[in-house]
Amino acid sequence: MNNPWEEISLEDYENHMKLDSVRQLQAMNKIMKEQFEAYPVKTAMVFGVAGGNGLEHVRQEKYQAVYGIDINEGYLKAASERYAKLSEVLQFVRIDLLTEVDRLPKTELIIANLLIEYIGYQAFQRSICHVKPKFVSCVIQINTDDRQWVSDSPYIHAFDGLDSIHHQMEEAELAIAMKGIGYKEILRLEEKLPNGKALIRMDFCNGS
């Protein structure tokens, strides 16, 4: 059985995410610029890279290698084409984070934005434990009201299949999960969105 993310077109995903009533594409781009610059690292990996939103902020004078990981081959192909000028630094790899953790390369930083909700805390812990990065920067979505977790839009039905794999995120639970594998929280930022939602960025550092 295919992962529902393999069935969602990049066009539907990005068109939904950039609507004025959603504005997640724009917010995520701004956050990723900050994530890439936040720590003294030379290697990074982006879980759930999709079409590569935010990769334009990768500076070749800072990074030796940045890996884009996704389960959707079409997303990776589009990202590779969009950022051909960064081909000496960027590498795109199709990996299922639920079953192929052992294929992940080693990096100093992992960026996981709006990704943990689709694999769950335990699978995320396994990925981090395999890679052993010094820093982990995550973004999760929280609802500040009782509305549905996918914002209403003309593209909403493209995401119907995600209900079967979506996990509701809680800040405290993520912090506990990361502490359980030796990572301490070092940063929390909040970005408010339309429709009663917010993006919470939580950064962690390996305590060892």
matplotlib code that plots the C-alpha trace (Angstrom):
import matplotlib.pyplot as plt

x = [0.0, 1.4, 1.9, -0.8, 1.9, 2.9, -0.6, -0.7, 0.5, 3.1, 1.0, -2.0, 0.2, 2.0, -1.1, -2.9, 0.1, 0.6, -3.1, -3.6, -5.9, -3.1, 0.2, 2.3, 4.6, 5.6, 6.0, 8.0, 10.4, 11.2, 11.7, 14.0, 16.2, 16.7, 17.2, 20.0, 21.8, 21.2, 24.1, 27.8, 27.3, 28.5, 26.1, 22.3, 19.3, 15.7, 13.1, 10.0, 11.7, 8.8, 9.5, 12.4, 10.7, 13.4, 16.4, 17.4, 18.7, 21.4, 24.7, 27.4, 30.2, 28.6, 27.4, 29.4, 26.3, 22.5, 20.3, 16.7, 14.7, 11.1, 9.0, 7.5, 9.8, 8.1, 8.7, 12.4, 12.6, 11.0, 13.3, 16.4, 15.4, 14.5, 17.8, 20.1, 22.5, 23.1, 23.7, 27.2, 25.8, 22.2, 21.5, 18.0, 17.1, 13.9, 13.6, 10.6, 11.3, 9.0, 10.9, 14.3, 15.9, 19.2, 19.6, 19.8, 23.2, 25.0, 24.6, 25.2, 21.7, 18.3, 15.4, 12.0, 9.2, 5.6, 6.9, 6.7, 2.9, 3.0, 5.4, 4.9, 7.2, 8.7, 9.7, 11.2, 13.2, 14.6, 15.6, 17.4, 19.1, 20.5, 21.8, 23.0, 23.0, 24.3, 21.2, 17.6, 15.2, 11.5, 8.3, 5.0, 1.5, -0.9, -4.5, -5.4, -9.1, -11.2, -11.1, -9.9, -6.1, -6.1, -7.2, -10.2, -9.3, -10.2, -7.5, -8.6, -9.8, -6.3, -5.3, -8.2, -5.9, -3.7, -6.2, -5.0, -1.4, -1.8, -0.8, -1.8, 1.3, 1.8, 4.8, 5.2, 5.1, 7.7, 10.0, 9.6, 10.4, 13.5, 14.7, 14.2, 16.9, 19.3, 18.3, 17.5, 15.3, 17.3, 14.8, 11.0, 9.5, 5.9, 4.6, 0.8, -1.1, -4.6, -7.5, -6.6, -3.3, 0.3, 3.7, 5.9, 9.6, 11.4, 15.2, 17.1, 20.8, 22.4, 23.4, 26.4]
y = [0.0, 3.4, 6.2, 8.8, 11.4, 9.5, 10.3, 14.1, 16.2, 18.8, 21.4, 20.7, 20.7, 24.0, 25.8, 24.9, 25.9, 29.3, 30.5, 33.7, 31.8, 29.3, 31.0, 28.0, 28.0, 31.6, 31.1, 27.9, 29.6, 32.3, 29.8, 27.6, 30.5, 30.9, 27.2, 26.9, 29.8, 29.0, 26.7, 26.2, 23.1, 22.1, 19.3, 19.2, 17.0, 18.1, 15.5, 15.9, 18.2, 18.1, 20.5, 22.2, 25.3, 27.1, 25.4, 28.7, 29.7, 27.1, 28.9, 27.0, 28.8, 27.4, 23.9, 21.0, 18.8, 19.1, 16.1, 16.4, 13.4, 12.6, 9.6, 11.1, 10.6, 13.3, 15.9, 15.1, 15.3, 18.7, 19.9, 18.7, 20.6, 23.8, 23.9, 22.6, 25.5, 24.0, 20.5, 20.4, 20.7, 19.3, 15.6, 14.2, 10.8, 8.9, 7.3, 6.0, 7.2, 4.4, 1.5, 2.7, 4.6, 2.7, 4.4, 7.9, 9.6, 11.2, 15.0, 17.6, 19.1, 17.7, 20.0, 18.4, 20.8, 19.6, 16.0, 14.4, 14.5, 12.0, 9.5, 9.8, 10.4, 6.9, 6.8, 10.2, 9.1, 6.1, 8.5, 10.8, 8.0, 6.6, 9.9, 11.3, 15.0, 17.6, 19.8, 19.1, 21.8, 20.9, 22.7, 21.4, 22.8, 23.4, 24.5, 27.4, 26.7, 23.6, 23.7, 20.8, 20.3, 20.9, 24.5, 24.7, 25.5, 24.5, 21.8, 20.3, 17.0, 16.2, 15.6, 13.3, 10.3, 11.9, 11.3, 7.7, 8.6, 12.0, 12.2, 15.3, 17.0, 18.3, 20.4, 18.7, 15.3, 16.1, 17.6, 14.4, 12.2, 14.2, 14.2, 10.4, 10.1, 12.6, 15.9, 19.0, 21.8, 25.0, 27.2, 27.7, 30.2, 30.6, 31.9, 32.6, 31.7, 32.4, 30.1, 29.7, 27.8, 28.4, 26.9, 26.1, 25.8, 23.7, 23.2, 20.6, 19.9, 16.6, 16.7, 14.4]
z = [0.0, -1.0, 1.4, 0.8, 0.2, -3.0, -4.4, -3.8, -6.7, -6.0, -7.8, -5.5, -2.4, -3.2, -4.4, -1.2, 1.0, -0.5, -0.5, 1.5, 3.8, 4.5, 4.0, 5.2, 2.1, 2.8, 6.5, 6.0, 3.6, 6.1, 8.9, 6.8, 6.0, 9.7, 10.3, 7.7, 9.3, 13.0, 13.8, 12.9, 10.7, 7.3, 6.6, 6.9, 6.0, 5.3, 6.0, 3.8, 1.4, -1.1, -4.0, -2.2, -0.7, 1.2, -0.4, -2.1, 1.3, 1.3, 1.0, -0.8, 1.2, 4.4, 3.4, 2.0, 1.6, 2.1, 1.7, 0.7, 1.8, 0.7, -0.1, -3.3, -6.3, -8.2, -5.6, -5.5, -9.3, -9.3, -6.5, -8.3, -11.4, -9.5, -7.7, -10.4, -9.7, -6.2, -7.5, -6.1, -2.6, -2.8, -3.0, -3.2, -1.9, -1.8, 1.6, 3.6, 7.1, 8.5, 7.0, 5.6, 8.4, 7.9, 4.5, 6.0, 5.6, 8.6, 9.0, 11.7, 11.4, 10.7, 9.7, 10.0, 9.2, 9.2, 9.0, 12.4, 12.3, 9.4, 10.9, 14.6, 17.5, 17.6, 13.9, 14.3, 17.3, 15.3, 12.5, 14.9, 16.7, 13.4, 12.0, 15.4, 14.4, 16.8, 16.2, 15.2, 14.2, 13.9, 13.0, 14.0, 13.4, 16.3, 16.1, 18.3, 17.9, 17.2, 13.4, 11.2, 10.9, 7.1, 6.3, 4.0, 0.4, -3.2, -2.9, 0.4, -1.0, -2.4, 1.2, 2.2, 2.4, 5.0, 7.8, 7.9, 8.8, 10.6, 14.3, 16.3, 17.6, 21.1, 22.1, 25.4, 23.9, 21.3, 24.0, 26.1, 23.0, 22.2, 25.8, 25.9, 23.2, 24.7, 23.1, 25.1, 23.8, 23.1, 21.2, 20.8, 18.3, 17.2, 13.9, 13.8, 10.6, 9.3, 10.2, 13.9, 13.3, 14.3, 13.4, 16.4, 15.8, 18.4, 18.2, 20.1, 20.8, 21.5, 25.2, 24.9]

ax = plt.figure().add_subplot(projection="3d")
ax.plot(x, y, z, "-o")
ax.set_aspect("equal")
plt.show()
